[in-house]
Amino acid sequence: MGEARDGVKVKRVVFVTVGTTCFDALVKVADSQEVKDKLYRRGYTDLLIQMGRGSYLPTKSTGDDGSLAVDYFTFSSSIADHLRSASLVISHAGSGSIFETLQLGKPLIVVVNEDLMDNHQSELAEELAERKHLYCARPLTLHQTIASMDLNSLVPYSPGDATPVAKLINRFLGFPEES
């Protein structure tokens, strides 16, 4: 799959990131045949998984057999290059990963880690999904989200201007106003 341009297969990379955490449930489901088949059917060619502190090792594949090419790594000093080159990002619900991806204008599926206590991350992901900036899934529903997603329906994220709030806080604390 992946459209050919001038006879050359175009790489369409799905980048999965769990940040610095251990989120084996996401890594396992991303590596599942069901999810890989859904991604391949959607025209993606490569799956790159950043697995963090997890112990589950995905199955590497070159994709030469007409399937998705799969590779993985644990950590990188910066995932910015991986995010920039991705056609789709599947991420844990960490706010840093979410906002970095959205600011790059990349389509995003956030997978909530249901094993975390007091999961404030799910609130952020669900609110941004409600605003149509991203898709929100659980490990068990990721394949369904991939199959049914319409990336054209996503609304670009525009970060707000925090200047008025900062000025108010500075005024309250007695700092002189900057001109």
C-alpha beads as a LAMMPS data file, in Angstrom:
LAMMPS data file: protein, C-alpha beads

179 atoms
178 bonds

1 atom types
1 bond types

-500.0 500.0 xlo xhi
-500.0 500.0 ylo yhi
-500.0 500.0 zlo zhi

Masses

1 110.0

Atoms # bond

1 1 1 0.000 0.000 0.000
2 1 1 1.096 3.610 0.360
3 1 1 0.620 5.595 -2.819
4 1 1 3.418 5.373 -5.341
5 1 1 4.801 8.671 -6.541
6 1 1 6.883 8.389 -9.734
7 1 1 7.187 4.647 -9.120
8 1 1 8.547 5.146 -5.592
9 1 1 6.509 3.912 -2.644
10 1 1 5.651 6.785 -0.292
11 1 1 6.420 6.068 3.357
12 1 1 3.512 6.742 5.690
13 1 1 4.802 6.313 9.225
14 1 1 2.737 5.729 12.354
15 1 1 4.723 6.804 15.391
16 1 1 3.678 5.334 18.753
17 1 1 5.057 6.992 21.891
18 1 1 4.685 6.205 25.584
19 1 1 7.112 8.903 26.751
20 1 1 9.281 7.937 29.705
21 1 1 6.616 5.724 31.238
22 1 1 5.907 2.018 31.119
23 1 1 2.745 1.467 29.106
24 1 1 3.076 -2.105 27.866
25 1 1 -0.667 -2.295 27.167
26 1 1 -0.288 0.354 24.440
27 1 1 2.900 -1.187 23.024
28 1 1 1.301 -4.664 22.927
29 1 1 -1.879 -3.484 21.238
30 1 1 0.071 -1.389 18.703
31 1 1 2.074 -4.536 17.906
32 1 1 -1.055 -6.696 17.595
33 1 1 -1.870 -8.133 14.182
34 1 1 -5.339 -6.589 14.350
35 1 1 -4.004 -3.032 14.775
36 1 1 -1.204 -3.523 12.238
37 1 1 -3.721 -4.841 9.677
38 1 1 -6.027 -1.847 10.239
39 1 1 -3.112 0.577 9.818
40 1 1 -1.931 -1.187 6.665
41 1 1 -5.444 -1.098 5.202
42 1 1 -5.505 2.656 5.869
43 1 1 -2.386 3.045 3.708
44 1 1 0.308 3.280 6.383
45 1 1 3.611 1.605 5.531
46 1 1 5.720 1.818 8.698
47 1 1 5.139 1.517 12.434
48 1 1 7.758 2.986 14.778
49 1 1 7.191 2.342 18.489
50 1 1 8.921 4.257 21.276
51 1 1 8.409 1.815 24.162
52 1 1 9.855 3.736 27.121
53 1 1 10.469 1.703 30.270
54 1 1 8.268 -1.170 29.140
55 1 1 9.356 -4.781 29.018
56 1 1 7.234 -5.948 26.077
57 1 1 9.326 -6.119 22.893
58 1 1 7.414 -5.586 19.646
59 1 1 8.019 -7.874 16.678
60 1 1 10.344 -6.205 14.182
61 1 1 9.443 -6.556 10.524
62 1 1 10.923 -5.218 7.290
63 1 1 7.548 -5.155 5.568
64 1 1 9.028 -6.970 2.563
65 1 1 6.215 -9.525 2.751
66 1 1 3.610 -6.875 1.898
67 1 1 2.853 -5.973 5.504
68 1 1 3.624 -3.035 7.760
69 1 1 7.332 -2.491 8.514
70 1 1 7.800 -2.404 12.315
71 1 1 10.688 -1.052 14.380
72 1 1 11.061 0.106 17.973
73 1 1 13.359 1.860 20.426
74 1 1 13.264 2.681 24.145
75 1 1 14.288 6.343 24.475
76 1 1 15.545 9.204 22.355
77 1 1 16.962 12.557 23.423
78 1 1 14.183 14.129 21.370
79 1 1 11.150 12.626 19.698
80 1 1 10.537 15.822 17.711
81 1 1 12.030 14.395 14.499
82 1 1 9.888 11.257 14.818
83 1 1 6.787 13.378 15.370
84 1 1 7.597 15.591 12.369
85 1 1 8.076 12.637 10.022
86 1 1 4.935 10.806 11.195
87 1 1 1.744 10.649 9.169
88 1 1 -0.152 9.593 12.310
89 1 1 0.831 9.669 15.984
90 1 1 -0.531 7.279 18.604
91 1 1 0.430 8.512 22.055
92 1 1 -0.036 7.978 25.744
93 1 1 -2.043 10.743 27.422
94 1 1 0.912 12.789 28.682
95 1 1 0.247 16.494 28.162
96 1 1 3.729 17.136 26.737
97 1 1 3.340 14.489 24.040
98 1 1 -0.207 15.619 23.254
99 1 1 0.548 19.320 22.850
100 1 1 3.843 18.797 21.002
101 1 1 2.009 16.626 18.461
102 1 1 -0.948 18.999 18.116
103 1 1 1.329 22.014 17.631
104 1 1 2.984 20.170 14.736
105 1 1 -0.467 19.699 13.207
106 1 1 -0.177 15.903 13.184
107 1 1 -3.249 13.661 13.426
108 1 1 -3.275 12.093 16.869
109 1 1 -4.877 9.180 18.671
110 1 1 -4.379 9.374 22.436
111 1 1 -4.587 6.044 24.248
112 1 1 -5.479 6.393 27.915
113 1 1 -3.638 4.212 30.424
114 1 1 -6.474 2.810 32.502
115 1 1 -4.026 1.389 35.067
116 1 1 -3.081 4.829 36.399
117 1 1 -4.688 5.953 39.627
118 1 1 -6.430 9.369 39.623
119 1 1 -6.146 9.558 35.861
120 1 1 -6.234 13.302 35.169
121 1 1 -4.646 12.540 31.790
122 1 1 -7.853 10.944 30.558
123 1 1 -9.740 14.175 31.332
124 1 1 -7.373 16.166 29.105
125 1 1 -7.531 13.617 26.288
126 1 1 -11.315 13.348 26.443
127 1 1 -11.770 17.143 26.479
128 1 1 -9.499 17.570 23.427
129 1 1 -11.314 14.704 21.676
130 1 1 -14.646 16.361 22.399
131 1 1 -13.267 19.509 20.752
132 1 1 -12.296 17.337 17.729
133 1 1 -8.535 18.029 18.023
134 1 1 -7.695 14.326 18.390
135 1 1 -9.137 10.861 18.828
136 1 1 -9.202 9.235 22.249
137 1 1 -9.054 5.452 22.703
138 1 1 -8.352 2.780 25.259
139 1 1 -6.006 -0.127 24.520
140 1 1 -8.975 -2.420 23.801
141 1 1 -10.631 0.072 21.429
142 1 1 -7.578 1.261 19.466
143 1 1 -8.277 -1.001 16.480
144 1 1 -11.856 0.312 16.261
145 1 1 -10.678 3.924 16.450
146 1 1 -8.183 3.348 13.613
147 1 1 -10.818 1.646 11.464
148 1 1 -13.423 4.381 11.923
149 1 1 -11.310 7.560 12.179
150 1 1 -11.831 10.379 9.680
151 1 1 -8.690 12.480 9.901
152 1 1 -10.311 15.208 7.779
153 1 1 -12.818 15.823 10.564
154 1 1 -10.110 16.840 13.041
155 1 1 -9.938 20.538 13.942
156 1 1 -6.458 22.131 14.083
157 1 1 -5.368 23.057 17.593
158 1 1 -4.551 26.715 18.241
159 1 1 -2.838 27.336 21.572
160 1 1 -4.384 30.101 23.637
161 1 1 -2.664 33.319 24.619
162 1 1 -1.611 33.141 28.275
163 1 1 -0.483 36.801 28.377
164 1 1 -3.661 38.167 30.050
165 1 1 -3.464 35.508 32.779
166 1 1 0.248 36.170 33.350
167 1 1 -0.395 39.945 33.624
168 1 1 -3.191 39.358 36.130
169 1 1 -0.965 37.110 38.273
170 1 1 1.904 39.609 38.098
171 1 1 -0.442 42.477 39.109
172 1 1 -1.807 40.375 42.004
173 1 1 1.747 39.621 43.185
174 1 1 2.671 43.293 42.995
175 1 1 5.123 43.075 40.113
176 1 1 5.380 46.181 37.936
177 1 1 3.603 45.941 34.601
178 1 1 5.811 45.639 31.555
179 1 1 5.140 48.059 28.765

Bonds

1 1 1 2
2 1 2 3
3 1 3 4
4 1 4 5
5 1 5 6
6 1 6 7
7 1 7 8
8 1 8 9
9 1 9 10
10 1 10 11
11 1 11 12
12 1 12 13
13 1 13 14
14 1 14 15
15 1 15 16
16 1 16 17
17 1 17 18
18 1 18 19
19 1 19 20
20 1 20 21
21 1 21 22
22 1 22 23
23 1 23 24
24 1 24 25
25 1 25 26
26 1 26 27
27 1 27 28
28 1 28 29
29 1 29 30
30 1 30 31
31 1 31 32
32 1 32 33
33 1 33 34
34 1 34 35
35 1 35 36
36 1 36 37
37 1 37 38
38 1 38 39
39 1 39 40
40 1 40 41
41 1 41 42
42 1 42 43
43 1 43 44
44 1 44 45
45 1 45 46
46 1 46 47
47 1 47 48
48 1 48 49
49 1 49 50
50 1 50 51
51 1 51 52
52 1 52 53
53 1 53 54
54 1 54 55
55 1 55 56
56 1 56 57
57 1 57 58
58 1 58 59
59 1 59 60
60 1 60 61
61 1 61 62
62 1 62 63
63 1 63 64
64 1 64 65
65 1 65 66
66 1 66 67
67 1 67 68
68 1 68 69
69 1 69 70
70 1 70 71
71 1 71 72
72 1 72 73
73 1 73 74
74 1 74 75
75 1 75 76
76 1 76 77
77 1 77 78
78 1 78 79
79 1 79 80
80 1 80 81
81 1 81 82
82 1 82 83
83 1 83 84
84 1 84 85
85 1 85 86
86 1 86 87
87 1 87 88
88 1 88 89
89 1 89 90
90 1 90 91
91 1 91 92
92 1 92 93
93 1 93 94
94 1 94 95
95 1 95 96
96 1 96 97
97 1 97 98
98 1 98 99
99 1 99 100
100 1 100 101
101 1 101 102
102 1 102 103
103 1 103 104
104 1 104 105
105 1 105 106
106 1 106 107
107 1 107 108
108 1 108 109
109 1 109 110
110 1 110 111
111 1 111 112
112 1 112 113
113 1 113 114
114 1 114 115
115 1 115 116
116 1 116 117
117 1 117 118
118 1 118 119
119 1 119 120
120 1 120 121
121 1 121 122
122 1 122 123
123 1 123 124
124 1 124 125
125 1 125 126
126 1 126 127
127 1 127 128
128 1 128 129
129 1 129 130
130 1 130 131
131 1 131 132
132 1 132 133
133 1 133 134
134 1 134 135
135 1 135 136
136 1 136 137
137 1 137 138
138 1 138 139
139 1 139 140
140 1 140 141
141 1 141 142
142 1 142 143
143 1 143 144
144 1 144 145
145 1 145 146
146 1 146 147
147 1 147 148
148 1 148 149
149 1 149 150
150 1 150 151
151 1 151 152
152 1 152 153
153 1 153 154
154 1 154 155
155 1 155 156
156 1 156 157
157 1 157 158
158 1 158 159
159 1 159 160
160 1 160 161
161 1 161 162
162 1 162 163
163 1 163 164
164 1 164 165
165 1 165 166
166 1 166 167
167 1 167 168
168 1 168 169
169 1 169 170
170 1 170 171
171 1 171 172
172 1 172 173
173 1 173 174
174 1 174 175
175 1 175 176
176 1 176 177
177 1 177 178
178 1 178 179
